[in-house]
């Protein structure tokens, strides 16, 4: 039987955090598979992944023979999924899998096809952001909203969850962090139902391993213009809005890791 959830984790030089984030993902009480793509790490990340896979847990790993970027790693991971819901998880400890309940609730309850976890729509404690990262994110999100006709507050968030049908036929192209605006615009043109929820966030510094830089911001602008002008609208896909009993049971189990989760049937 295929799992309900596929967690896709791109990893590059995350030897110090990969085992911990996998343990946190495993702790979420929902049937899942964990798909980790090592983007040709130069530290001991791959060896750690082999050790984790050999434990016999529902983990599958893949490795790029050269460093290609986060977008390429996500394409590889998304091509491996078997679950009916997919969620993207960074390999560092900035995002907390305890938020999966909040992320998955709109999908499992039949209200949404796509859920973005916003770092700015929350009253939870969070580490203070870099000022210019914050401004850059806001500008990129506003610019992307103009082309996608959405009103997102955090387009650049890692936490994106989709029903499998949403991304199954998307021809994704971006190799690096351009994945974020590309997937947002392409999904928006399909007429899918978007939700946005508040999540916790503990951003790290460059000394701690943060990798995104100003060049990625410039590339994101390029991607917004490119896909905003070239991707055509598609006919909205018919969707079911009635949750089944299995989904409601899963929602209830997720309350244990998301204490603020409220289930409205």
Buried (B, 14 or more C-beta within 10 A) or exposed (E): EEBBBBBBBBBBBBBBBBBEBBEBBBEBBBBBBBBBBBBBBEEBBBEBBEEBBEEEEBBBBBBBEEBBBBBBBBBBBBEBBBBBBBBBBBBBBBBBBBBBBBBBBBBBBBBBBBBBBBBBBBEEEBEEBEEEBBEBBBEBBEBBBEBBEBEBBBBBBBBBBBBBEBBEEBEBBBBBBBBBBBBBBBBBBBBBBBBBBBBBBEBBEEEEBBBBEEEBBEBBBEBBEBBBEEBEEEEEBEBEEEBEEEBBEBBEBBBEBBEEBEBEE
